[in-house]
Amino acid sequence: MPCNEEQIRELKAGDTVILEDWLYGIRDATQIHMFDKGRKTKFDLNGHAVIHTAPNVKKVPKSNFCPAGYESVCIGTTTSQRMERFTRPLMQEYGVRMVIGKGGLG
């Protein structure tokens, strides 16, 4: 990561993909703030993957490892269907290239 659209379009169903670098967790509440309330993310998502998640976190001092000041305690996927309306804007406006989640989209 990051990757470009051409690299993603070369993938076929069943291909194994190894992600290195950052994987950004994103939940429905975050996307509501981004797209319904016009709040911008402080992270550059261009070319990156996001995972639909509702993580448990704890507050820690901000650092390079925890730039937002939160450390993950437990991360699991959450149902993607309720976030479907945000998928196209994530890709078009933020350049997200992969979405990982639970269940289907579309």
C-alpha positions in Angstrom: 0.0 0.0 0.0 -0.6 2.5 -1.4 -1.7 1.0 -4.7 -3.2 2.5 -7.8 -6.4 1.7 -9.7 -4.6 -0.2 -12.5 -3.1 -2.6 -9.9 -6.5 -3.2 -8.4 -8.1 -3.8 -11.8 -5.6 -6.5 -12.6 -6.8 -8.6 -9.6 -9.2 -11.5 -10.2 -11.5 -13.3 -7.8 -9.5 -15.9 -5.8 -6.2 -13.9 -6.0 -4.2 -13.8 -2.8 -3.4 -10.3 -1.7 -0.8 -9.4 1.0 -1.3 -6.0 2.5 1.8 -4.2 3.9 1.8 -0.8 5.5 -1.3 0.9 7.0 -4.8 -0.6 7.0 -7.3 2.0 8.0 -10.3 1.0 10.1 -13.5 2.9 9.2 -16.9 2.6 10.8 -20.4 3.8 9.8 -20.3 6.8 12.3 -17.0 8.0 10.8 -18.4 7.9 7.3 -21.6 9.7 8.4 -19.4 12.5 9.7 -17.3 12.5 6.5 -20.1 12.5 3.9 -23.2 13.7 5.6 -21.6 16.4 7.9 -18.7 17.4 5.7 -15.9 16.5 8.2 -12.6 15.7 6.6 -10.4 12.9 7.8 -6.9 13.8 8.9 -5.4 10.7 7.2 -4.5 10.4 3.5 -6.6 7.4 2.3 -5.5 7.7 -1.4 -4.4 4.3 -2.7 -5.0 2.6 0.7 -7.4 -0.1 2.0 -10.1 0.4 4.6 -11.7 -2.3 6.8 -15.3 -1.9 8.0 -14.8 -2.2 11.7 -16.1 -1.2 15.1 -12.9 -1.4 17.1 -12.4 -1.2 20.8 -9.7 1.3 21.6 -8.0 3.0 24.5 -6.7 6.5 24.7 -2.9 6.8 24.6 -0.4 9.6 24.0 -0.2 10.6 20.3 2.8 9.1 18.5 3.9 7.9 15.1 2.4 4.5 15.9 -0.8 6.0 17.2 -1.2 9.3 15.4 -4.8 9.8 16.5 -4.0 9.1 20.2 -5.9 5.8 20.3 -4.5 2.2 20.5 -6.5 -0.7 19.3 -7.5 -3.3 21.9 -9.7 -5.5 19.7 -10.5 -5.2 16.0 -13.1 -7.2 14.1 -15.0 -6.7 10.9 -18.5 -5.3 11.0 -21.4 -5.7 8.5 -20.6 -3.8 5.3 -24.1 -3.5 3.9 -25.1 -0.6 6.1 -22.0 1.3 4.8 -22.7 0.6 1.1 -23.8 4.1 0.3 -20.3 5.4 1.2 -18.3 3.0 -0.9 -18.3 5.0 -4.2 -17.6 8.4 -2.4 -14.7 6.8 -0.5 -13.2 5.7 -3.8 -14.0 8.8 -5.8 -13.3 11.5 -3.2 -10.6 9.9 -1.1 -9.0 7.4 -3.5 -9.6 4.3 -1.4 -8.7 1.3 -3.5 -9.8 -1.7 -1.3 -12.7 -2.3 1.1 -12.6 -5.2 3.5 -15.7 -6.1 5.4 -18.2 -8.7 6.4 -21.1 -9.8 4.2 -21.7 -8.4 0.8 -22.1 -5.1 -1.0 -24.5 -4.5 -3.8 
